[in-house]
Amino acid sequence: MSGGVLGAVPQILQSERSREWSLVVCAVAAAIAFMTLRGPGVVRAPGQETRETFTFVPADPVELGCRGPTSLANCRSTDASERIVPAVSIGRELLLVRGIFGAPSFVRSGTDRFSLACDVTFLETVDHAEVRFGRRAPFKPVQGAWLVSAQNCALQK
């Protein structure tokens, strides 16, 4: 009689262990899938085109700034259609955007925030750059930000 009860204990323990290990295996598989299987448009490549939305205030053409390697020479350009500025998309991705201030829909007055949706073409990743989000703010280093070109921008309502 005692053999039957004691014999069942290892089976119960094995059953509990296998449930725990099953949970661990499932959690690891889910984590791997989450890290490698990203949503559409998240994996970037040069030449890729997509639509991105950015939020600005009218002072941003003066306040935003960047500096870095030769590919970012236009960070200081006075030509709004060529100037590169840091912008964070509504998807929270930092992009170095060329030409967004040259868009006709950008001309704004007042202090209200507004959003522009633009077609962007991914040009290259910039290994080392510095960005600032205010004239008096210090430049902060960023790595691996994408340099993109903006076209066909439209004001979002």
N, C-alpha and C positions, 0 to 999 in steps of 0.2 A: 504494500500500500504506500509506504513512504517512497519507494522507487518511482511510483507513478507521479506523485506530486513533485518530487525533486527532479524527475526527468523532464517535467514540463517547464521548469524554471529556465534552463538554458534555451529552450525554444522561444520563450517569451523575450528573454534578453536578446537573442539573435533577431527576433522580429523588431524590437525597439531599435536596435543598432542599424538594421537595414533601412528602417524608416528615416533615421537620422542621416545616414549616409546618402540616401536617396534625396533628401532635402539639400544636403551639401552639394551633391552633384548637379542638381537642378539649379541651385543658386549660382554655381560657377558657370554653368552653361548659359544661363540668362545674362550674367555679367559679360561674358565673352561676346555673346550676340549683341548686347547693348553697345559695347565698345566698337565692334567691327561693322555691324549692320546699321549704318546711319540712314536717316531719312533722305528723301530725294533732294538733290541740290546741295547737300552738305559736303560731299567729297568734291573738291575743286580741282580744276586743271586749266592750264593756259588755253585761252581761246573759248572757254565755256561762257555761255551767255545765259543770263537769268534776269528776273525782275526783283529789285530790292527797294525797300522803302526806308527813308531816313527822316528823322525829325530835326528841325532846325529852329533857331530864333533869328530875327533879322540881323543881329550883331555878329553872327557866326563867320561871315566872310573876313572880318577883321580879327576875330578872337581865335579861330582855329589855326594851328600851325604844325608843321612837321619839318624834319631835316633828316638827312641820311645819305646813302650812296648816290652815285651818279644818276640812277634811274629816278631819284626823287629831286632832281635839280629844279623841277617846276614847283616845288613847295613854296618858293618865294616869288613866283611869277606874278606880274601885275596883270597879265592877260587872264581874265576870269575863265575863259574857255579852256585854258591849259593848266591852270593852277591846281595843285594837288593838296587836298586837305584830309585830315583824319575824320571819319564819320562812323558812327556805330549804327548798324541796321536795326530795325525793330526786332530782328531775330538775335540781337546782342552780339553780332559779329563785327569786330573792328576791321574796317577797310580803309585803304588810302585811295581816295576817289579823285580822279582827274576830270575836270571840266564841269562839275556839278553847279558851280556858281555862275557858269556861262549860260545856264538854262534860262530861257525867258520867264519861266514860271517862278524863278527864284526871287525876282525883284519884289521885295516886300517892305512894308513899313509897319511901324508899331512895335509892340513887344510880344505879341502872341506867338506861341509855338505853332508850327505848321509842318506838314509832312509832304515830302516829294517821293513819288514812286518813279524809279528810273530803270531803263534797261542798262545792265552793266555787263561789260566784257572783262573777264579775268585775264590780266596780262602776265603777271609774275608774282612770286612771293618775294618779299624783301626780308632778308635775313636779320638785318639790324637797322632800326630806324628809331627816331625819337618823335613823340607827338606831344602836343599840349592842347588843352581845351579852354584856354584863356590867355590873353596877352601877358598878364602878370604871373601866370602859372608857370612852374618850371617844366622843362621838357622831361618826359618819362620814356625810358627805353621800352621798345616792343620788339618782339621777334616773330618772324613768320607771318606777318600781316600781308594780305593780298593787295597789290596795286591793281586797281580797276579803272576802266574808262566808263563814264556815264553818258548816256544818250537818251533822247525821247523822254525827258522828265515831265511829269504831270503833277499838279497840285492835288493832294488827296483831300477830300472833304469829309 
